[in-house]
Amino acid sequence: MGNVRKLSFEADAGKISRRQLLQGIAVAATAAALPLPLEAAGFKGTWVNQYTYVAPDLSKTVDWYIEVFGMQKGHADAKQVHLWYGDTGGDTLMVVRQAEAGEKAPRIEKFGFTIGDWNRGAVETELRRLGGRPRADTDKGFWFDDPDGNEIGVFATDYATRPAESSAEPTLWKAVNANHIVILTEDYDAMADWYRDLFTLRQTRNSGRDTYLWLGDSVWIPTVVREDGMTSAALGTLDHVAYSIETFDKESVEAELQRRNLDPRLDAEYSFNCVDLNGFKTQVCDKELVIFAEQRPPRGA
């Protein structure tokens, strides 16, 4: 159904001909008649595994994220550094990569998801059946493309091992997870259907322009582009990442963001929109932000 909606949208926008529309609907109808073995293949998304932040200055960006969000440093070389969240339910890896000469930065490219019950052969077979053209990343993961052309990955829980806990004094804040990540698309319903079905995700709030798909304590949010806007695939970047910090006090968070000239704007009672040191769209959030947005009772209530 999501593919048909997307084809209709493209036809209305003049991007495809009527003949292409009818051919696409026929293909979608054939696919709909086939069995759906996704759950049988064990595709259960459990966590945001990783994403890559392309930085204009690798060293300055790494130092800033360690200072502000208490990221833990792992592997490091001249081209990239691995930073780890203090996750509460899994391990998320933020790969900070030095932009090459002439490359657009800052931006966030390629992102991956942890799936449970990893079986390399079964995963590769299913991705090939879906037309994903999987590209191996060690024996613990694959990269492929989503329907919009964004490069995404699926990985085993033990794809990478975070470094030992640091004994250093706490920095400004402690980022515990990616509160939510926003991806822009022309048809958010179709995109949500694809991600939900592939990773067996729980889908909640639908605002009419975005929807929530749950991965542990993180939310993946397909969002429709604004008028005359561009998709994440066309832009080559996710829209933004929101960081949950361990202790959120609205007044002190706002004061610190102002002190650092990071353009804080109150988004909700539990969150500030801002930018990072490179001017990339960012949010600093309380762990309860998404629960508040969905108007659900607080944890423990």
Secondary structure, 3 states (H helix, E strand, C coil): CHHHHHHHHHHHCCCCCHHHHHHHHHHHHHHHHCCCCCCCCCCCEEEEEEEEEEECCHHHHHHHHHHHHCCEEEEECCCEEEEECCCCCCCCEEEEEECCCCCCCCEEEEEEEEECCCCHHHHHHHHHHCCCCCEECCCCEEEEECCCCCEEEEECCCCCCCCCCCCCCCCCCCEEEEEEEEEEECCHHHHHHHHHHHHCCEEEEECCCEEEEEECCEEEEEEECCCCCCCHHHHCCCCEEEEEECCCCHHHHHHHHHHCCCCCEEEECCEEEEECCCCCEEEEECCCHHHHHCCCCCCCC
